[in-house]
Amino acid sequence: MHIVDRRLNPGGKSLENRQRFLRRAKALVQRAVYESSQNRDIQDILKGGEVSIPLDGTEEPRFHRGPEGLKEHILPGNKDFIEGDVLPRPEGGGGKGRAGGDGSGEDAFRFILTRDEFLDLFLDDLELPDLAKRRLMSADQINPVRSGYSVTGSPANLAINRTMRLAMMRRVALHRPKPETVEKLIEEAEECTDEKRRAQLEEEIKRLESKVRRIPYIDPIDIRYRRFENEPKPVAQAVMFCLMDVSGSMTEHMKDLAKRFYMLLYIFLTRQYRRVEIVFIRHTDVAEEVDEETFFRSPATGGTQVSSALEQMRQIVRDRFPASDWNIYAAQASDGDNAYSDNATTAALMTSEILPVCQYFAYLEVGESRSVAISSGSAIWSLYERLQAGWPVLSMRRVSDRSQIYPVFHDLFQRRTAETRSG
């Protein structure tokens, strides 16, 4: 059977050629997506958009017939140039996609990426680090497994041993004569001199041969095929805790940075891992588990106690996500402030309850825009910096401008081995 897909490509474009171009120029397109994403907000990322790559990157090698010897061409209408002259570049630039102005620049090729193409390229080299296979659970992928036998199937799945066994059982049950029995009667008939006895033997031989023809050696009812059923393919399960400081010390700019970081994190997790649970915990001097809408939208004010969020995470892990069954990841965003009396409790929770069960803990410290540097003496940063020496699963970054969110996110969650992180 031959199936011909005659559906039109969207917009009259060649979908196959587009996919082949994206595969061939993936490195250039991915770099263009990365540069474009630095000046976008989350809503723009979800819309895809136009990107530019160097025109040279669109070329591909090809075979063609070469010139046979030297040939000279005379082009009519030339009154200004002779052989060997160098033609100047036109003012204002020339060629498709050439940068204007002084006539210099790099040719560029511009095209539109869909939302899915843009996100796939941006998130292509990101994944949760060290996803250990601790406890296997069901997932969307399926795996064919043996499930007995069937009377129908593909010749490739023919169960020869089972087929021959059933055929033998049927022949025995129906008393199919053995070939040795028929041959023995034939020999006895040939050697017999008694005509009456010979006639009896010949009659018996005909009866047995007729029975052999009626009872085949292998009948279609004997044939069996190996049967397979699709079962869920086991994969590891993971939970990601999102912790965010929404206390009074967090300005609107800082909250915006934290929210953008978690929005991008949420997009990444939901696209890459369908079986990853996400827990949102926000805190002031008290912590609470909230839904996505409340986490991103609902305002809150108050003091700052980081230990309240860590205690809430510890309680949730104990009640719903035991470390023996789940791969636990956490990402925390804060301005670095914390009550002085809470530092000891925070350190104790991190070292005894949180970090020992985490596969990865990312800390993002946010600061005011255009600040020279986020204070190196912030309470949380100094505390985590001391802990980091003994816990390689703890990773720390700082941002003070929205353009830094995407590079930091990319850096925190890029593919890396445990040796790279600990080094």
C-alpha positions as a Python dict, from the first residue, in 0.01 Angstrom:
ca = {
    (1, 'M'): (0, 0, 0),
    (2, 'H'): (131, 345, -94),
    (3, 'I'): (8, 660, 81),
    (4, 'V'): (64, 998, -83),
    (5, 'D'): (25, 1303, 140),
    (6, 'R'): (-125, 1574, -80),
    (7, 'R'): (-200, 1823, 197),
    (8, 'L'): (-84, 2174, 115),
    (9, 'N'): (201, 2322, 314),
    (10, 'P'): (99, 2616, 537),
    (11, 'G'): (104, 2946, 354),
    (12, 'G'): (223, 2784, 32),
    (13, 'K'): (570, 2735, 181),
    (14, 'S'): (777, 2420, 153),
    (15, 'L'): (772, 2273, 504),
    (16, 'E'): (1030, 2008, 420),
    (17, 'N'): (1277, 2264, 286),
    (18, 'R'): (1221, 2485, 592),
    (19, 'Q'): (1295, 2201, 833),
    (20, 'R'): (1603, 2100, 636),
    (21, 'F'): (1731, 2460, 644),
    (22, 'L'): (1677, 2485, 1023),
    (23, 'R'): (1872, 2163, 1076),
    (24, 'R'): (2158, 2275, 853),
    (25, 'A'): (2187, 2627, 997),
    (26, 'K'): (2094, 2530, 1354),
    (27, 'A'): (2404, 2677, 1518),
    (28, 'L'): (2362, 3015, 1348),
    (29, 'V'): (1989, 3030, 1407),
    (30, 'Q'): (2032, 2930, 1772),
    (31, 'R'): (2285, 3208, 1828),
    (32, 'A'): (2047, 3457, 1664),
    (33, 'V'): (1764, 3338, 1889),
    (34, 'Y'): (1984, 3375, 2196),
    (35, 'E'): (2083, 3733, 2102),
    (36, 'S'): (1723, 3825, 2020),
    (37, 'S'): (1590, 3687, 2349),
    (38, 'Q'): (1802, 3923, 2562),
    (39, 'N'): (1586, 4221, 2469),
    (40, 'R'): (1251, 4043, 2483),
    (41, 'D'): (1008, 3985, 2761),
    (42, 'I'): (829, 3657, 2830),
    (43, 'Q'): (526, 3743, 2618),
    (44, 'D'): (746, 3818, 2317),
    (45, 'I'): (932, 3490, 2354),
    (46, 'L'): (605, 3301, 2333),
    (47, 'K'): (527, 3471, 2001),
    (48, 'G'): (836, 3370, 1803),
    (49, 'G'): (938, 3641, 1559),
    (50, 'E'): (1200, 3752, 1309),
    (51, 'V'): (1570, 3666, 1344),
    (52, 'S'): (1874, 3737, 1126),
    (53, 'I'): (2173, 3519, 1043),
    (54, 'P'): (2477, 3592, 824),
    (55, 'L'): (2403, 3533, 457),
    (56, 'D'): (2715, 3319, 426),
    (57, 'G'): (2561, 3070, 668),
    (58, 'T'): (2284, 2987, 420),
    (59, 'E'): (2522, 2852, 156),
    (60, 'E'): (2556, 2479, 104),
    (61, 'P'): (2806, 2280, -105),
    (62, 'R'): (2686, 2152, -440),
    (63, 'F'): (2824, 1986, -751),
    (64, 'H'): (2811, 2163, -1085),
    (65, 'R'): (2973, 2137, -1425),
    (66, 'G'): (3299, 2329, -1440),
    (67, 'P'): (3412, 2546, -1731),
    (68, 'E'): (3598, 2367, -2007),
    (69, 'G'): (3916, 2566, -2054),
    (70, 'L'): (3940, 2946, -2064),
    (71, 'K'): (3658, 3146, -2215),
    (72, 'E'): (3629, 3517, -2278),
    (73, 'H'): (3299, 3704, -2281),
    (74, 'I'): (3238, 4044, -2439),
    (75, 'L'): (2965, 4244, -2269),
    (76, 'P'): (2832, 4533, -2481),
    (77, 'G'): (2774, 4881, -2345),
    (78, 'N'): (3089, 4909, -2125),
    (79, 'K'): (3262, 5245, -2171),
    (80, 'D'): (3409, 5301, -1823),
    (81, 'F'): (3603, 4987, -1722),
    (82, 'I'): (3878, 4771, -1862),
    (83, 'E'): (4008, 4428, -1757),
    (84, 'G'): (4162, 4434, -1408),
    (85, 'D'): (3963, 4732, -1275),
    (86, 'V'): (3822, 4701, -921),
    (87, 'L'): (3459, 4808, -896),
    (88, 'P'): (3384, 5030, -591),
    (89, 'R'): (3106, 4939, -350),
    (90, 'P'): (2792, 5146, -412),
    (91, 'E'): (2718, 5413, -154),
    (92, 'G'): (2460, 5316, 106),
    (93, 'G'): (2541, 4948, 76),
    (94, 'G'): (2409, 4696, -168),
    (95, 'G'): (2265, 4353, -173),
    (96, 'K'): (1982, 4200, 22),
    (97, 'G'): (1996, 4257, 396),
    (98, 'R'): (2318, 4463, 382),
    (99, 'A'): (2374, 4714, 660),
    (100, 'G'): (2332, 5067, 532),
    (101, 'G'): (2516, 5388, 610),
    (102, 'D'): (2879, 5389, 499),
    (103, 'G'): (2847, 5101, 252),
    (104, 'S'): (3009, 4847, 483),
    (105, 'G'): (2846, 4571, 684),
    (106, 'E'): (2757, 4206, 682),
    (107, 'D'): (2496, 4054, 455),
    (108, 'A'): (2211, 3909, 660),
    (109, 'F'): (1932, 3665, 591),
    (110, 'R'): (1608, 3738, 777),
    (111, 'F'): (1321, 3499, 831),
    (112, 'I'): (1032, 3438, 1069),
    (113, 'L'): (1037, 3169, 1337),
    (114, 'T'): (715, 3028, 1474),
    (115, 'R'): (650, 3020, 1849),
    (116, 'D'): (738, 2650, 1877),
    (117, 'E'): (1052, 2686, 1663),
    (118, 'F'): (1173, 2983, 1868),
    (119, 'L'): (1120, 2808, 2203),
    (120, 'D'): (1266, 2478, 2082),
    (121, 'L'): (1586, 2651, 1969),
    (122, 'F'): (1611, 2863, 2284),
    (123, 'L'): (1559, 2566, 2518),
    (124, 'D'): (1741, 2312, 2303),
    (125, 'D'): (2056, 2278, 2514),
    (126, 'L'): (1883, 2306, 2853),
    (127, 'E'): (1773, 2026, 3082),
    (128, 'L'): (1752, 1948, 3450),
    (129, 'P'): (2106, 1847, 3554),
    (130, 'D'): (2174, 1494, 3681),
    (131, 'L'): (1822, 1355, 3652),
    (132, 'A'): (1890, 1040, 3858),
    (133, 'K'): (1672, 736, 3796),
    (134, 'R'): (1563, 670, 4154),
    (135, 'R'): (1209, 543, 4114),
    (136, 'L'): (1051, 448, 3781),
    (137, 'M'): (704, 578, 3706),
    (138, 'S'): (471, 576, 3409),
    (139, 'A'): (522, 831, 3132),
    (140, 'D'): (387, 912, 2787),
    (141, 'Q'): (636, 695, 2601),
    (142, 'I'): (534, 334, 2543),
    (143, 'N'): (735, 16, 2518),
    (144, 'P'): (616, -308, 2348),
    (145, 'V'): (632, -611, 2580),
    (146, 'R'): (552, -979, 2529),
    (147, 'S'): (193, -1071, 2610),
    (148, 'G'): (129, -1435, 2517),
    (149, 'Y'): (38, -1562, 2171),
    (150, 'S'): (-211, -1476, 1898),
    (151, 'V'): (-362, -1664, 1601),
    (152, 'T'): (-289, -1365, 1374),
    (153, 'G'): (18, -1152, 1331),
    (154, 'S'): (321, -1068, 1122),
    (155, 'P'): (534, -1350, 977),
    (156, 'A'): (828, -1195, 1158),
    (157, 'N'): (655, -1274, 1490),
    (158, 'L'): (583, -1640, 1406),
    (159, 'A'): (629, -1856, 1718),
    (160, 'I'): (781, -2168, 1562),
    (161, 'N'): (819, -2372, 1879),
    (162, 'R'): (462, -2308, 1995),
    (163, 'T'): (327, -2380, 1644),
    (164, 'M'): (510, -2713, 1617),
    (165, 'R'): (401, -2816, 1966),
    (166, 'L'): (32, -2752, 1889),
    (167, 'A'): (60, -2934, 1556),
    (168, 'M'): (206, -3240, 1728),
    (169, 'M'): (-66, -3236, 1993),
    (170, 'R'): (-334, -3225, 1722),
    (171, 'R'): (-174, -3510, 1524),
    (172, 'V'): (-155, -3727, 1836),
    (173, 'A'): (-514, -3651, 1933),
    (174, 'L'): (-644, -3739, 1585),
    (175, 'H'): (-424, -4052, 1562),
    (176, 'R'): (-248, -3941, 1246),
    (177, 'P'): (-44, -4239, 1121),
    (178, 'K'): (329, -4208, 1155),
    (179, 'P'): (535, -4228, 834),
    (180, 'E'): (729, -4522, 983),
    (181, 'T'): (404, -4721, 1025),
    (182, 'V'): (303, -4672, 662),
    (183, 'E'): (652, -4761, 533),
    (184, 'K'): (656, -5078, 745),
    (185, 'L'): (321, -5193, 598),
    (186, 'I'): (445, -5122, 244),
    (187, 'E'): (754, -5337, 302),
    (188, 'E'): (544, -5615, 453),
    (189, 'A'): (306, -5608, 153),
    (190, 'E'): (594, -5635, -92),
    (191, 'E'): (737, -5940, 86),
    (192, 'C'): (402, -6114, 146),
    (193, 'T'): (328, -6417, -80),
    (194, 'D'): (-27, -6469, 41),
    (195, 'E'): (-257, -6287, -198),
    (196, 'K'): (-538, -6253, 56),
    (197, 'R'): (-300, -6107, 316),
    (198, 'R'): (-143, -5874, 60),
    (199, 'A'): (-486, -5742, -36),
    (200, 'Q'): (-560, -5666, 329),
    (201, 'L'): (-228, -5488, 367),
    (202, 'E'): (-283, -5279, 54),
    (203, 'E'): (-629, -5184, 175),
    (204, 'E'): (-482, -5078, 513),
    (205, 'I'): (-209, -4880, 340),
    (206, 'K'): (-468, -4689, 133),
    (207, 'R'): (-671, -4614, 445),
    (208, 'L'): (-369, -4484, 634),
    (209, 'E'): (-247, -4273, 341),
    (210, 'S'): (-595, -4125, 305),
    (211, 'K'): (-594, -4038, 676),
    (212, 'V'): (-249, -3881, 644),
    (213, 'R'): (-383, -3659, 365),
    (214, 'R'): (-688, -3559, 571),
    (215, 'I'): (-478, -3472, 877),
    (216, 'P'): (-201, -3234, 761),
    (217, 'Y'): (132, -3217, 938),
    (218, 'I'): (74, -2845, 1014),
    (219, 'D'): (-275, -2699, 1000),
    (220, 'P'): (-359, -2324, 996),
    (221, 'I'): (-525, -2369, 1335),
    (222, 'D'): (-184, -2467, 1479),
    (223, 'I'): (-7, -2145, 1382),
    (224, 'R'): (67, -1903, 1663),
    (225, 'Y'): (231, -1559, 1663),
    (226, 'R'): (410, -1382, 1945),
    (227, 'R'): (179, -1111, 2082),
    (228, 'F'): (297, -773, 2208),
    (229, 'E'): (119, -503, 2407),
    (230, 'N'): (222, -141, 2449),
    (231, 'E'): (300, -53, 2808),
    (232, 'P'): (419, 281, 2950),
    (233, 'K'): (794, 317, 2936),
    (234, 'P'): (933, 399, 3282),
    (235, 'V'): (1115, 728, 3333),
    (236, 'A'): (1233, 916, 3640),
    (237, 'Q'): (999, 1148, 3826),
    (238, 'A'): (1109, 1489, 3949),
    (239, 'V'): (967, 1781, 4147),
    (240, 'M'): (1082, 2141, 4113),
    (241, 'F'): (1033, 2383, 4405),
    (242, 'C'): (1009, 2751, 4311),
    (243, 'L'): (1085, 2976, 4611),
    (244, 'M'): (1040, 3354, 4583),
    (245, 'D'): (1083, 3640, 4829),
    (246, 'V'): (788, 3884, 4806),
    (247, 'S'): (866, 4075, 5126),
    (248, 'G'): (869, 4454, 5169),
    (249, 'S'): (1242, 4479, 5092),
    (250, 'M'): (1176, 4356, 4739),
    (251, 'T'): (1110, 4650, 4507),
    (252, 'E'): (882, 4620, 4207),
    (253, 'H'): (1187, 4595, 3980),
    (254, 'M'): (1330, 4309, 4185),
    (255, 'K'): (998, 4128, 4188),
    (256, 'D'): (977, 4172, 3813),
    (257, 'L'): (1318, 4010, 3769),
    (258, 'A'): (1223, 3720, 3994),
    (259, 'K'): (891, 3671, 3822),
    (260, 'R'): (1054, 3670, 3477),
    (261, 'F'): (1304, 3411, 3594),
    (262, 'Y'): (1028, 3182, 3719),
    (263, 'M'): (812, 3236, 3414),
    (264, 'L'): (1096, 3123, 3193),
    (265, 'L'): (1167, 2834, 3429),
    (266, 'Y'): (801, 2732, 3418),
    (267, 'I'): (797, 2740, 3036),
    (268, 'F'): (1112, 2529, 3025),
    (269, 'L'): (988, 2266, 3269),
    (270, 'T'): (642, 2225, 3117),
    (271, 'R'): (788, 2189, 2766),
    (272, 'Q'): (1074, 1956, 2851),
    (273, 'Y'): (939, 1733, 3128),
    (274, 'R'): (574, 1632, 3125),
    (275, 'R'): (613, 1430, 3444),
    (276, 'V'): (775, 1702, 3655),
    (277, 'E'): (571, 1834, 3945),
    (278, 'I'): (611, 2207, 4020),
    (279, 'V'): (552, 2354, 4367),
    (280, 'F'): (526, 2733, 4410),
    (281, 'I'): (624, 2874, 4752),
    (282, 'R'): (635, 3247, 4820),
    (283, 'H'): (740, 3399, 5150),
    (284, 'T'): (772, 3713, 5358),
    (285, 'D'): (822, 3640, 5728),
    (286, 'V'): (580, 3352, 5671),
    (287, 'A'): (566, 3112, 5377),
    (288, 'E'): (276, 2959, 5192),
    (289, 'E'): (229, 2721, 4902),
    (290, 'V'): (25, 2890, 4629),
    (291, 'D'): (-94, 2824, 4277),
    (292, 'E'): (67, 2967, 3967),
    (293, 'E'): (-166, 3263, 3933),
    (294, 'T'): (-116, 3372, 4295),
    (295, 'F'): (258, 3315, 4273),
    (296, 'F'): (298, 3551, 3978),
    (297, 'R'): (16, 3801, 4027),
    (298, 'S'): (-99, 3842, 4385),
    (299, 'P'): (88, 4112, 4586),
    (300, 'A'): (221, 4057, 4940),
    (301, 'T'): (422, 4260, 5193),
    (302, 'G'): (598, 4193, 5522),
    (303, 'G'): (934, 4114, 5676),
    (304, 'T'): (1189, 3861, 5552),
    (305, 'Q'): (1255, 3516, 5694),
    (306, 'V'): (1403, 3275, 5439),
    (307, 'S'): (1378, 2986, 5683),
    (308, 'S'): (997, 3000, 5657),
    (309, 'A'): (1016, 2903, 5287),
    (310, 'L'): (1273, 2632, 5353),
    (311, 'E'): (1063, 2490, 5637),
    (312, 'Q'): (758, 2488, 5412),
    (313, 'M'): (958, 2305, 5143),
    (314, 'R'): (1085, 2053, 5399),
    (315, 'Q'): (731, 1982, 5515),
    (316, 'I'): (603, 1933, 5160),
    (317, 'V'): (892, 1701, 5075),
    (318, 'R'): (822, 1490, 5382),
    (319, 'D'): (446, 1471, 5317),
    (320, 'R'): (429, 1436, 4937),
    (321, 'F'): (771, 1394, 4776),
    (322, 'P'): (997, 1156, 4972),
    (323, 'A'): (1357, 1176, 4856),
    (324, 'S'): (1371, 798, 4809),
    (325, 'D'): (1106, 823, 4535),
    (326, 'W'): (1156, 1168, 4382),
    (327, 'N'): (1436, 1370, 4224),
    (328, 'I'): (1411, 1705, 4403),
    (329, 'Y'): (1517, 2036, 4247),
    (330, 'A'): (1479, 2386, 4389),
    (331, 'A'): (1524, 2741, 4258),
    (332, 'Q'): (1517, 3041, 4491),
    (333, 'A'): (1494, 3412, 4400),
    (334, 'S'): (1558, 3685, 4659),
    (335, 'D'): (1714, 4028, 4707),
    (336, 'G'): (1953, 3877, 4962),
    (337, 'D'): (1799, 4033, 5272),
    (338, 'N'): (1715, 3823, 5573),
    (339, 'A'): (1652, 3882, 5940),
    (340, 'Y'): (1981, 3849, 6130),
    (341, 'S'): (1821, 3618, 6386),
    (342, 'D'): (1704, 3388, 6105),
    (343, 'N'): (2047, 3318, 5949),
    (344, 'A'): (2135, 3034, 6186),
    (345, 'T'): (1799, 2864, 6129),
    (346, 'T'): (1837, 2905, 5752),
    (347, 'A'): (2186, 2753, 5756),
    (348, 'A'): (2068, 2460, 5967),
    (349, 'L'): (1774, 2386, 5738),
    (350, 'M'): (1989, 2408, 5425),
    (351, 'T'): (2263, 2177, 5551),
    (352, 'S'): (2049, 1920, 5733),
    (353, 'E'): (1716, 1913, 5545),
    (354, 'I'): (1727, 2078, 5200),
    (355, 'L'): (2064, 2029, 5029),
    (356, 'P'): (2103, 1660, 5128),
    (357, 'V'): (1784, 1567, 4939),
    (358, 'C'): (1828, 1804, 4641),
    (359, 'Q'): (1974, 1705, 4307),
    (360, 'Y'): (2021, 2076, 4231),
    (361, 'F'): (1955, 2405, 4414),
    (362, 'A'): (1977, 2731, 4216),
    (363, 'Y'): (1987, 3067, 4395),
    (364, 'L'): (1917, 3386, 4197),
    (365, 'E'): (1990, 3716, 4373),
    (366, 'V'): (1823, 4022, 4221),
    (367, 'G'): (1922, 4385, 4260),
    (368, 'E'): (1831, 4737, 4148),
    (369, 'S'): (1877, 4829, 3782),
    (370, 'R'): (2200, 5004, 3682),
    (371, 'S'): (2353, 4938, 4021),
    (372, 'V'): (2729, 4905, 4019),
    (373, 'A'): (2706, 4564, 4178),
    (374, 'I'): (2474, 4378, 4406),
    (375, 'S'): (2613, 4403, 4754),
    (376, 'S'): (2866, 4130, 4814),
    (377, 'G'): (2773, 4136, 5181),
    (378, 'S'): (2404, 4044, 5148),
    (379, 'A'): (2300, 3806, 5422),
    (380, 'I'): (2178, 3521, 5201),
    (381, 'W'): (2462, 3550, 4951),
    (382, 'S'): (2728, 3539, 5222),
    (383, 'L'): (2557, 3246, 5392),
    (384, 'Y'): (2514, 3043, 5073),
    (385, 'E'): (2868, 3125, 4963),
    (386, 'R'): (2999, 2953, 5277),
    (387, 'L'): (2772, 2655, 5218),
    (388, 'Q'): (2867, 2622, 4852),
    (389, 'A'): (3215, 2490, 4931),
    (390, 'G'): (3072, 2175, 5086),
    (391, 'W'): (2765, 2140, 4863),
    (392, 'P'): (2837, 2138, 4487),
    (393, 'V'): (2464, 2102, 4416),
    (394, 'L'): (2422, 2468, 4521),
    (395, 'S'): (2462, 2717, 4235),
    (396, 'M'): (2444, 3098, 4272),
    (397, 'R'): (2399, 3387, 4025),
    (398, 'R'): (2321, 3761, 4041),
    (399, 'V'): (2117, 3984, 3810),
    (400, 'S'): (2026, 4351, 3818),
    (401, 'D'): (1869, 4403, 3475),
    (402, 'R'): (1603, 4219, 3278),
    (403, 'S'): (1844, 4163, 2989),
    (404, 'Q'): (2051, 3943, 3222),
    (405, 'I'): (1765, 3706, 3309),
    (406, 'Y'): (1791, 3491, 2998),
    (407, 'P'): (2171, 3442, 3002),
    (408, 'V'): (2160, 3358, 3374),
    (409, 'F'): (1874, 3116, 3324),
    (410, 'H'): (2060, 2956, 3036),
    (411, 'D'): (2374, 2928, 3247),
    (412, 'L'): (2197, 2778, 3548),
    (413, 'F'): (2016, 2506, 3358),
    (414, 'Q'): (2245, 2424, 3071),
    (415, 'R'): (2351, 2062, 3021),
    (416, 'R'): (2640, 1980, 3249),
    (417, 'T'): (2779, 1679, 3430),
    (418, 'A'): (2822, 1648, 3804),
    (419, 'E'): (3200, 1683, 3760),
    (420, 'T'): (3157, 2015, 3577),
    (421, 'R'): (2936, 2160, 3851),
    (422, 'S'): (3160, 2045, 4132),
    (423, 'G'): (3466, 2182, 3951),
}
